[in-house]
Amino acid sequence: MKLTKEQADYIRNKESFQEGLVGSIFSRLLKSKLKKNPQFKQAVDKADKSAKEFADSLRKLEKMGVEIPKELKQYARM
């Protein structure tokens, strides 16, 4: 079952979720399910690799004298 954005916002705004009980239970369950999923691990590895390559290419461009907007630097966590 997929949650819509409205449903997720509704759950997040509930007092029990903000208190942490439901949030901590949900996060533990989600972690255990995702740790066992090899496709998720591969997707995370690919995302990390892409983010590192993006930041490296921005650094190279900056060394070449290209002005990089600050928003793009924030996005690349530079």
N, C-alpha and C positions, 0 to 999 in steps of 0.2 A: 504494500500500500504506500503510495507516495502522498506526501503532504503538500498541499498548495501553500503558496506564500501567505495567504490570509490565515490558514489553519495554523501554520508555524508561528505567525505573529500572535495569534490568539493564545496559543499555548504558552509562549514566552511571557505574555503579559499577565498570566495567572499568578496569584500570590504564591501558590505552592511551588511553582517552577522557579520563581524568583528567590524563594527561601532556600533553594538548593537541593531539597530532597528528591524531587522528581528529576531535576537536572543532573544530579550526580548518578542516579540510577540509570537514566537514559544514556549518559556518557559512558558508563561502564559497559552497558549492553552493546552500545554502538562500537566501542573499541574492541570488544571481544569478537564481534561479528566481522569487523573489518580486518582484524589481524589474521583471520583464517582465510580471507579472500585473496588469492594470488593475483587476480586481475586488478584489484584495488592497489596492491603493493606495486605492481608494474606501473600503474597510472601515476602514483605518487612519485616513483623514481623518475619517470619521464618528465613530470612537471618540475621536479627539483633540478634535473639536468637542463631543461629548457630555461629555467629562471637563471641558472648560473651562466649559461651561454649568453643570455640576453644582457646580463650585467657585465660580462666580459667584453661583449661587443660595444657596449656603451663606453666602457673605460678606454677601449682602443680608439673610438671616435673622439673622445675627449682629449686624448693624447695628441691626436692629429689636428686638434684645434677647432673641432666642431662644437658649437655651443649646444649643450643638452638642456632642455627645459627642466626646471626643478620638479615639476609634477612627474616627469618621466623618471627622474632620479629616485623620487620617493617610491614610485611603483616598482623600481628595480632594487629598492632597499640599499641604495648607495649612500 
